[in-house]
Amino acid sequence: MGDAIKVCIRCRPFNKRELEMGPPDEQLCVNMPINTQVEIFDPAKQGSGGHDECANSYAYDRCFWSVVGQDSFELASQQTLQEEIGSELLNNTMKGFNNTLFAYGQTGAGKTWSVIGGSDIRGDDAGLLPRLIVNMFTQLATPEMSEWSNHVTVSYLEIYNERLRDLLKPQGGNTKASPVAAKKGPSDKKDPEELEIRQHPTLGVFVPGLTEAAATDAEAVMGMLDFGFNNRAVAETSMNPRSSRSHTVFVIAVILFQGKFEKPTKQLTSKINMVDLAGSERQKKTNAEGDKLKEGAAINQSLTNLALVIHSLAAQCTGKAKKGKGEHVPFRNSKLTHFLQPALSGNSKTVMIAAISPSSNNIQETLSTLRFANSAKEIKTKATSNAATNMSVVDQLKEQIKTLQKQLATGGSGTAGPGGEPAAIDEDVKQQIAELKALREKYGESFEKSLARGELIQSQQQEALKAMGLGPPDDPMAPSLKSISADPTLNGKMTYYLPTNGNEVNVGSDKGECTIVLEGLGIPKQLIALSNKGDAINAKLLPMTEEEAAASGNLAEVYRNGARLFADATAGAEATLNHGDRLFLGKAFAFKVFVPSAAARKEADLEEVDHEFAEMVAELIDTHSEQYLQTEDFTTALIPLIGKENAEKFLKNFSRCLPLVQEANQISAAVRPLDRILLRLDVLLDPQSFRGISPAMCVRLYKTAPPQQQAEGADNVQREFAVHADGLMAEDRDDIFQDAVVDGKPAVELAVFSWHSFLVRLHGMREAYDDFKTGKVHDWRMEADPWTEYSYLDHRDMAGEMNVMNHARESVEGHLATAVKGIEQGRGRSIIADIYGTDDKRKSQTDKKVVNGSWSVEAISSMSHEERNVHAQVLFHRLRESLSVLRQELEIDEEGK
């Protein structure tokens, strides 16, 4: 029957923000009466006599209570998880079993804390992975393991927006290092160096070209883990960390052998996959239920597919699949589920940690996580001890390579596709051969060569860190910038040291001119030069290009303790950074300044980093911007209407929101430079209507006039705003760009977004910017475009398209029903013959794969994804033609009866 997935629940402590809010906004909503049971309830309904629809109880394999301050429960520490989960994973590994642990839950629920730990992975806060690494090498050195030699390799993978990234390669080197070449063709839009997931019948899922580095001790593995953290931190491009929206997989492969590595007398092979999933929060958490983009812009599709896979597997294992049909499990719908296929249905012992929050404010998210975990515990896997030697694997790979080479030489793979177009099948076979050769080389590599390659990789990583300005300091008294991130595992991971001799270090996105290279929103080619001045750091503004100055409004994106450091973008301006200062560069990078020689050194720790990062973003007040100055005047005018306290609260909220709108404008300028899009933070209603309440904020979307109209000046646009206590005064003309003058440019208003709607859209804009930076083609469909507000006319058009699609689906279903009926009457072979016909112009040589009137399993499994799509289209058209004849035959048969 197999082993059920072991499902564990861990409830994190209240965070600083939740403790400060306190009841009734933040209350405990979770209970664990025993260590295998979770109870959830709505505290607002307790004792009131009202129905609590949230009240429920769930049973799991193990429940860990980590809520500090609840003395009635035994606290589960990081060491507790290691003793109860990590030890089991390690014991399985030593017996030759594959293991997978994946952490699931909403952002901030403690997934990464459980798997990785805090910023110091070598300290008391270390999570399961660092502790497992240390314990594994400790156990390998025990007398009990003296008869066994070992070979350990590690790899580190990030899955973000359906793209794979090798985190053990230096930045800019996230591509394949093996001789495996990607498919080529006139319609192939993919990056030829993009990593892909493959599946082998014996070896399971693998990623050709992914770095696999050998390591001989725990510190070497920890160093690679640190390097991966640096790679993730450097890749941040906006205020919303991509790390919270990506999945990571750290793989430890262990070979235990007796005798020689190349020809062992006995061998056990195992893998440990440690998977930290992205946040699973539902879109309703944003309070934007009515937004059109909540599906297209903000839902992590890979987690949606994971939920579908879990549901399908649970239905299979519990016998609840549809009668007469095998439940289809959509593993290949996403890179994440494809990679996790062996862990969820194959050769693996699997553990799931579902991380939940104790806060009543997150009760719906907690319920969603618990229900997901409830489905997962129904799934069973079939783990077996892996005793095959590397040589047996190499022999198998050699035979598979010979078979494919023979197929290629005899033309059995096909050289022409439908309609006479050159087929990509030969290229696909060549790629398979190249991938199998790479695997053969990997499994045939000598022990010494593998270790030497691992040492070379570690050396290259250190050189890469040094080139990025992240190398170790030449002097322990060197001042530094330590990164601050919303992701606790990335906090402090980027530490840039400055030379003590006073030499300047340039900061910017230009890899040729800058020592500290930061690529993200608001970072020009050259931003500032930093130099050591003894008890402080000197910051000097570097010249920007005309285009960069225009895009930034002639203002440098450099903030110190929340305030803009330079009044304008004048090159050469200087300022001082002191120990403990908070430095924000662009819209993505936050740092704390450390000056060891400071005379009056303050204690500057990085605790509660997630909250501190949020505070840093919120405190970015652009007091020099025209909009902020206008808002100050506006706030003064509001005091008679809403009172001083409410007016000050409004200004504070406005100041917190303004940086996010500025970020959206910078994204718009980068991603859509020709569309002349501008967003403005504004109030939703006329001030006269406030009367005692703070104004509700909104974001207005404008399109500015073309350059030729802008050149005519604002004289042709008779709309100007003046702030008065009795409202906003305006005079209009009929010109299309008459709505407003935005940043001195005539503009037309396209849409008004509520603040919550804007936040959802900003998430989509950040996704678009990430695609823009990585070269991925973005989904610009209207319903997924965060800049678009579509009308009922657009709904009508989309409804029409949907009707056409539904008609096509019904047509296909009708044809398939006919096909089934025909096959039941023994007409299956004639159907295949009709579909593929005998016309050489329409007949691909791939049709030779048709065996006995049906597709062979080997033929289908050997097809590439693109090839299947092409033949599916051809199949549909021929099916529609051929089955019309079959339908007539069946009707004649019915009449004859």
N, C-alpha and C positions, 0 to 999 in steps of 0.2 A: 504493500500500500504506500510505502514511503513515509518520510518524516514531515510533520506539519511545520510550517514556518513558526518559529518562536516569536511571539509578539510581546513586547515590553512597553510599558507606559512610564514616562518620567514627567513629574510636575515640577516646574522650575520655581524659584522664589519670586516674590514680588520685586519688581525693579524699583529704582529710585523714584521715578515719576509716579508710579502707582502708589507707593508709600506716601508721597507728598500729597496726592489727591485724597486718599483715604475714603472712608464711607461718607455718603452712600454711593459715590461714583465708582469706587473701587472696593469690592468686597470679595471674600473667599467664596468660590462657587464649586469647589472640588473637595471630595473626601475620599480617603483610602482606609476603610475599616480594617482590612487585612492586606497583606502584600500581594494578593492576586485579584483585588477588586477595586474598581473605581466607581464612585458615586458622584453624580453631578446634579446641581440644583440651582434654582434662581433665588438668591437671598432676598430679593424684593418680594417674593411670593411666600416666603417662609413665615408662618404665624399669622398671615393675613386672611387665611381661609380661602384664598383664591386658588384656581387651578394652576399648577406649575407644569407647563407643557415640556419644560426642559428636564424635569426630574427623571432620572434613569440610573440603572446600575449595570455595569459591564464587568465581565470576568476575562482576565488575561493570564499569560504564563507568569508574568512578574510585573509588579507595580513599584516604582521607586518614588518616594516622597522626599523632595528637596526644598520644601517651603520652610524657610527659617522663621522661627517665632511660634510655631505650632508644636508645643512641647509634648502633646499627647501622641505624637507620631515619631517613629525612629527615622532620623534623617539619613538619606542616602547620599554619600559623598562620591567624588570621582573615583576614589579607591574602591568603593562598594561596587560600582559598575565593572571595574576591572576584575574584581574577585568573582563576580557572578556571571558576567558575560565574556569579558576578555579571556579569562582562564579557559572557558569552554571553547572559544574560537582557537586558542593556542593548542589545546589538547587535540582538537580535530585536525589541525594542521600537521602535527607531528605523526598522525596516523595516516596521512595521505589524502585527507578529504578537502575538497574545496569549500570555502566559507564566504558568505556575503553578509555584511551588516549594512542596512540602510536606515537613515534617520529621516523621519517625515514629520511635518508640522508647519504651523504658520511662522512667518518671519518673527524672530524675537522670542520664540517659544523655548529655545535652548537646544536645537538640533546640533549646531556646530559646537556648542559648549560640551555636549556629551561626547561627540566624536573626536574633536580636536582639542578643546579646552580653551583657556584664555590666551593672552598674548605671549606668555612664557610657557612654551610647551615642555620645558625641562623642569618646571616647578611643581608646586602642590596642586595647581589648577589644571595640570595636564589631563587631557581627555583619554578616551579608550585607545586611540591610535598610537600616540606617543608611548603610553604605558605598555601597550602590546609589543611595540618595537623593542623596547628595553628588555622586557621579560622574555621575548623570543630569543634574543642573542644570549641572554643569561642562561636559559634552558639548554640552548645548543652547546654551551660550554660545560654542562654538568657531566659527572661521571657516567650517568645513565645513557648519555648520547655518545660516549667515547667510541663505540663501534661504527658510528655513522659520521661521514663527512657531509658537508652542506654547501649548497650554492644558492645564494639569495639575490634576487633582482627586484627592482621596484620601478614602477611607472606612475605617472600622475596626469590625469586627464580632466579637462573641463568641458562641459557641454553647455553651450550658451546659444540661444536662438538657432537650434538645430545645426550648430557647427561645433566641430571638435577642435580642441586646442591642447597641444602638448605643453604641459606646464614645466617640464624638465628641460626644455630648450630655451635658450636666451630669447629675449623679446626680439621679434622680427624673424625668428627662426622657428615658427610654429608649424612648419610643414614637414613633409615626410623626408626622412634621411635615407631610406632604403631605395634600391633600384626600382621599386614598384612605381610604374607610371600610370597616370590616370587615363581614362578613355578619352579619345579625341574624336571630334567630328564637327561638321559645320553647325550643328544645332546644340552642341554641348557648351553650356554657359558656365559650367563649374570651374572653379580654380583648379588647374592641373595639379597643384600641390596640396589640395584639401584632403584632410584625413577622413577615412571612411571606415565604417564597421563592416567586417566580413564574418562569415560563419563557415567553420570547417566541420565535417561530420565527426571527426575524432577529437580535434583540439577545441571545438566549441567556438565561442565568439572571440575575435581578435581584431586588432587595429593595425594594419600594415604601416610600418614606418614610425610607430609610436616608440619613443625612447624607453628602453629597458636597461637600466644601469645596475651592474653588479655592485654589491656592497659586502664588506667583511665584518662590519661592526655597527652597533646601534647609532653611533655619532655620525657615521657616513650617511645613514638613512635619514636621520634627523636633519642633516645639512641639506639634503635634497628636498625634504619637506619644507624647510625654510626657503629654499630657492623658489619652490612653487608658489609659496605665499608672496614673495617679492614679485613674481611674474603676474600674479593676480592683481596685486596692489597697483603696479605700474599701469595696468590696462584700464583702470577706472577712467571714465571720460566725463562723468557728470556728478551732481550732488547725490543722486540716488545710486548707491554702489551696485555695480553689475554683479558683484559677488553674491548679493542676496537674491539675484534672479538667475543664477546659474547653478548647475549641478557639478559636483566634483567627485572623482573616483580615484582613490589611491590604491594601487594594486601591489601586493607583496607576493612574489612567486618563490616558492621554496622547493628545492630538490634535495632530498636526503638520499645518499648513496653509499654503498659499500664496495670496496675495490676501486678501480679507476673510474674517473668521471666519464671518459669516452666509452668504456665497456664495463659497466658496473655488474657485479654479481647480483645485486639487489638494489631496487630504487623505489622511492616514494615521491610523488610529485603532488604539490597542492598550491592553491592560491587563496589569498585573503583579499576580498574586495571591500573596501570601506567607502561607502557612498553617502555623501552629504547632499541631500536634495535641496532645491530652491524652496522658498516659502510657499505654502499651499493656501494662503488666505483667499477667501471667496471675494468676489467683487463687491458684494453688498457692504463689506467692511468699510468701503470708501464713502458710504452714504450717497452713492451716485446711481441708485437703482434705475433711474429714468434715462440714463445716458445711452446713446446709440452705440458708443464705443466700448461699453463695458465688456463685450465679448471679444471684439477685434483687437483692442489695444492693450488690454491689461491681464488677460488670463494666460497663465503658463500652459501652453498647449501640451507640452510633454507630460505635465502632471495630470492633465485631463486624460491623456492616453493611458497613463499609468493606472488611473482609476478604472478605465474601461478594461484593461488587462486583468486587474485584480478581480473585478466583477465577473469577468468571463471564466477565469480560473476557479473562482469560488463556486460558480454555478456548475462547472464540470465536477469538482471534487465533492459537492454535496448532492449531486444528481438532479439539480434543478435546471439543467440545460433544456432547451426546447425539445420536445418529443420529436423523434425522427430526424433530428439534425444535430450534428456535432457543433458545439458552441465554438464559433470562430474567435480566436484570440489574436487581437491586432498588435502583435509584437512589433511589426515593422512600420507601424504608423509614426514612430518617433525614434530618434537616436537613443534616447534614454531607455525605452522599453526594449529595444533591440539588444542593447548591451546587457540589460538585466534579465534577458530571457533564460539563461541557464540558472540564474539565482531563483527565479520564480517557478520554473517548471522542469529544470534539468538536474544536472549533477552538482548539487550544492546543498550544504547545510546553511540555512538562512535565518537571520535574526533581524527583526524590525524593531526600532525604537521610535515610538510615537511621542513626540514632545508636546506638552500642553502647558497652558498658562493657568494660574490659580485665580485670575482676575475675572470678576463678573462682567467686565466690559468686553471680554473675549469669549463669552460663553458659547456663542454660536459657532465660532471657529473651533473651540474645544470639542463641541458635539460632533462637528464634521470630521475632525481628526479621529475621534473615538469610533465613529461608524466605519471609517476607512480601515482602521485597525481591526475592527470586528470582522470585516470581510477577509482581510489578509490572513487571519488565523485559521481560516477554512482551507487554505491552500496547502498542498503537499508536494514535496520534491523527492527525487530519488538519488540520493548521494551514494557514491561508491568510492572505495579507496583506489587511488590512481597508482598502479604499480608498473605501468608500461615504461620501458627505458627510452632514452633519447634515440638510441640507434633504431629501435623498432619504429619509432615515429618517422625518422629519416627515411627508412626503407619504404614506408607507406607513402611518404611524400614523393619519393623518386618514381614509384609506380604511377601515381596520379599525374606527375609531370609528363611521363612517357605517353600516357593515354591521351592527354591533351595535345602533345606535340604531333602524335600520329593523326589525331583528328584534324589538326590544322594543316598538316601536309597533304592529306587526302581530300581536302576541301569539304569535309563533312560538316564543317561549321557554317558553311554558306558564305557566298561572296556578294550576293545581290539581294536586295530586299524588295518589298512590294513596289510595283510601279517602276521597276528598273533602277531605283535609288540604291547606291552602294550601302551595304549593310555594315553595322558596327560590330557584327558578331565576331569577326576575326580579331578585331582590336580587343574585344572583351575576352576572348580566349587567351590572347597574348598577355593581357593583364593578369588573368588567373595564373598563367604560367610564371610570370614575374613574381607574383605574391607567394606562390608555392616554393619558388626557388629561394626567396628571402626567408621563408620559414625553414626550409632545409638548411640554409646557411646558419640560421640562428640555433637550431637544435643540433647541428653538427659542429658547432664552435667548441674549441678546446677550452678547458678550465682556465688555463693561464691566459689565453687570448680574451676570454670573457672578463676576467678580473682586470686586465690591462685596459680594456675598453671602458670599464666602469671608472677606473682612475682617471682616464682621459676626459670622460664626461664631467667628472667632478672638477677637474682642473679648468675645463672650458667654462663651467658655471661660475667659478671664482673670477675668471678673467672677464666674463660678461658683467658680473656685479661691479667690478672695478671700472669697466667702461661706462657703466650707467651712473657712476659716482657713488655706488653703494658698497664699495670695498671697505676693508677694515682701516681704521685711522693710523696714520704714521706716528701720531703723538696722542697719548691718552688724554691730554688736556685740550684736544681739538674741539672747537664748538661744533654743534650739529643741529640738523633739523630732523625731528622724529615725526613720522606720519601719524595722523589721527584719522581713524576710519569708523564708519558706522558698523563695520563688521569687526567684532572683537579679535578674530584670528588674524586680521590684517593690521590691527593697531600696533604702531611702533615697528612694523616689519621693514619699512623703508627708512633707513637712517642715513642721511647724507652728511658726511664730515667735511669740514672746511679746513684748508691748510692753515697751520699756525703761523706761517711766515707772512701772512697778509696778502697773498696773491688772490686776485679776483677769480671767482667761479661763476660762469654764466649759467643762467637758468632759462629754459625755453624749450620749444619743440624741435629746433634745428639740431640734428645729431652731429653735424659737422662743426658747429660753432659753440655748442653748449656742453658742459660737463654733466650738469644735472638736466637730464632730458625728461620732460613731462609732456605727454601728448593727451590733450583733453580740451574741453570747451573753455574758451576764453584765454588759452595759452598761445601767444604769438610765437614767431620763430625765435625771437629774443625778448625776454621779459625784464629780468633784473640781473645785476651782478652782485654777488655777496662776497664779503671779505671780513677777515677776523681783525677786530680792533681791541684785542685784550679782554676787557670786561663787557664787550658788546659786539654785535655784528652790524656792519655797515651795508645798507641796501642802496644800490644805484640803479635808476631806471635806464634801460637800454632803448635805443631808437626802434620804433615800429615802422613798417612799411605804410604807405598811404592807404592801401586797402585795409590793413589791420586797424589803423587809427580810425578810419571811417566806420568800420564794422563795430568798433567798441565805443563810438561816440567820443573819440579823442580822450578816453579815460582808460588808465591801466587797471586791470583786474588784480590789484594787490591790496589786501586788507590786513590790518594789524588790530587785533582785539576787537574786531567788528567794524572798524572805521576804515575808510579808504586811505591808503598810505600816501598816495600822491594826488594832488588836486587835479592834475591833467596828465597828458601823455608826453610832456616835454622831456626829451632825453637829457640825462645828466643830473636830474633831480635826485637828492640823496635823503635818506632817513635812517634812523637807528632802531635796531631790534635788540631788546634786552632779554635776559634769561627769563623764561616762563611766558614770554609773549606768545600769542596764538597768531599764526600766519596763514592766511587763506590765499591761494594762488589760482586764478581762473575760476571755474565753476566746479572743480573736481578734487582739488588737492588741499588738504589741511595739515598743518604741521605745528609742533610745539618747539620753541627755540630753547636749546640747551647750551649754556656757556659755563663750563666747569670752573673757569677762573673768576667768575663774577664775585665781586667783593661781598655783596649782600645776597648770597644765593638763597632763593626761595625754594621751598619744597614743591616740586612740580611733578605730581604723579599722573598716571594715565588711567586711573580707576574710573569706573562708570563711563567708559569711553563712548558707548553708543548714545548715551544721553548727552554727553559733552559735545559730540559731533553735531547732534541735532541743535544744540544751543549755539554752536559756532555758525551754523547755517542761518539760524534765526536772527543772530545779532549782526549779520552783514547789512549795515545801514549805509546806503549811498547818499550821504548828506549833501553831496555836491550836485546831485542830479536835479534837473529842472523839475521833474515830477515830484521829487521829495519836497523841494522848496514850496511848490504849489500846494502840496498836501498839508504842510505846516500852516500855511495861510488858511486853507480850507478848515483845518481843525480849530483854529482860533475862531473862525466864523461859526463853528458848530456849538461852541460853549454855551451861548444863550439858549440854544434849542435842546441840548441833551445833557448839559452840565459838564463841569470840568473833568470829573472822574471818568465819565463815559467817553469824552473827547480824547483824553490821554490814552485810554484803552484802545480806542479806534486807531490812533496814530501808531501805537505799539504794534497792533495787529497788521496795520498797513505796512509797517517797516519789515515785519516778518515775511509778508507775502511778496513784497516787491522784488527781492532777489530771484524768486522762482519765475516771475514773469520776465525778468531780464534774461534769465537762463533760456526761457522759451524763445525769446527774440534772437538770442545768439544761435540757438539751434536752427531756427528758421532761416537766418542769414547764411548758415553753413550748408544746410541741406537743400534749401529752395532759394538760391541767391537771385534768381530772375523773377520771382513771383511778387516781390515788393510787399511782403507780409509784415505787419507790425501788430503787436498785442499791447494793450494798455490796461493797467489795473485801475478800476474805477468803482464808483458806488452805484448801486442798482437803481435807487429811487432819488427823486428830488429831495434835497435837504429839508424843505418845508414840511415834508411828510414824516420826518423822523420823530420829533416831539418826545424826547425822553429816552429813546433807544438808540443804540449805536447803528450806524449805517451798515447794511449788508454789502459785502464787496462782490464784484463781478470782474470778468475780464472781457474786454471788447476786442474783437478781431477786425483789423483794418487792412485795406489794400491801398497803398499810396499811388498817386498819379504817376504816369510815365514820366521819364526825365524831361521830355520836351515841355510837358505841362508844368512840371515843377519849376522849370527855368523861368516861366512867366511870373512866378512869385505868388504870394498869397493874395494879391489884389483881386484876382479872379474868383477867390473863394470868400464869400461874405459870411463865414461862420466863425465866431470867436467866442471863447468861453470866459466869463467873468464870474468869480465866486462871490456870491452875496448870501446873506443870512436868509433871504427870501427865495432863493432858488438859483437855477442856472439859466442865464439869458442867452438866446441864440437867434440869429437871423439867417435864413436860408436863401439860396438861389437854386436854379434848376440844373446847374452843372452836376455831372455824375459824381465828381470828386468834391462834393460840397459838404459832406457830413462833418468834417473836422479838419483841423490842422494838427497833425501828429508829428512831433519832433521837427516842426517847421515845414512839413510836407503836406500838400492837399491830399485828402484820403477819403475813401468811402467805407462806411461800416458794413461788414459782411455778416457778423454774428455777435451775439452776447452770450457768454458762458457763465453759469453760476460758478462759485469758487470750487465746489466739489467736482463739478463737471470739468473744470480746468485741470484739476489735479489728475484726474483720469487721463485727460488728453496729454498732459505733460509726460506721463509715463509712456504713452505712445510715441511722443516726440523723442524721448530719450532712446527708445528702441530704434526709431528711424535713424537717429544720429549714430548709434552703435553700428547699424548696418552700413551707414555711409562711411564710417571710419574703417570698417573691416572689408568693404567692397562687396558686401552681400546685397543682392537685389531685394529691395523692400517691397512689401505688399501695399500697393497704392490703391487698392479698391476703395470705392467711396465709403463703404461702411467701416473700413479699417483706417481711414485717413483722419488723424487727430486734428487736422486743421479745418476739416469740412463740417458744415452744419447743413444736412440735406433736408429737403422739403417734401411735402406730400407728393409732388410731381416725381421726385426721385424714387419715392416709395412705389409709385405707380409703375415706373419703368422697371424697377427691380422685381415687382410682383409679376409683371409680364414675362420677364426672363425666367422667373421661377416656374411659371405655368408651362413654359416651353420645356424646361428641364423635367418637370413632373410628367409631361406628355411623353417625352423620350424614355423616361424610366418605365412608365406603364407599357410602352411599346416593347421595350426589351423584355419586361417580365412576361408579356404575352407570347413573345417569340420563344422564350425559355420554356414556358409551359407547354407550348407546342412541341418543342424538342424533347421534353421529358416524355410526353405522350407517345411520340414517334419511337423513342428508344425502347419504351416498354413493349412496343409492338415489333421489336426486332429491326428497326430501321436505323440504328445508330451509325453503322458504317456508311450508309448512303448519305447521312447528314454530313459526316466529316468529308466525304468525297465531294458532296455538293459545295460545301464551304470552301474547300481548297481547290476544287476543280482540276482541270488539266491544262489550262491556259498558261503557257510558259511565261508570258509577260506579267501575269499577276501572281505567279507561283514562285515563292521564295524557296531556295534550296533548304531552308530551315524546315520546310514541310516534310523533309525526309525523316524528321524526328517523330512524325506520326507513326505510331506502332499499333498494328491491329485495329485501326479505326479509332484510336484515341491517343491523347497526349501521354507520352511515357513520363514517369516520375523523374527519370534522369534528365529528360529533355527540358522539363519545366525548371528543375532546380539549377540547371546549368545556364539558364537565361539570365541576362542582366536585367536590371529594373527597367532601363530604357527600351530594351528589346521587347520585353513583355508588353509595355505600353503600346509600342508600334503594332505588334501583332494583335493586341486586343482591339485596336481600332479597325484593323483589316478584318479581323474575325467578326466584329459587329456588322460591318457593311455586308460581308458575304453571308452572314447568318440571316440578315434581314431579307436578302434576295432569295437565298436557297430555301428558307423555311416557308416562304409564301407558296412555293410549289408543294412542299410537304403538307402544308395546311390544306391545300386543295385535294391532295391525295387522301388525307384523313377524312375530309368531308365527303368525298366520293364513297369511301369505305363505309361511313356511317349511313349514307343513303342506300347503299347496296344491302346493308343489314335490314 
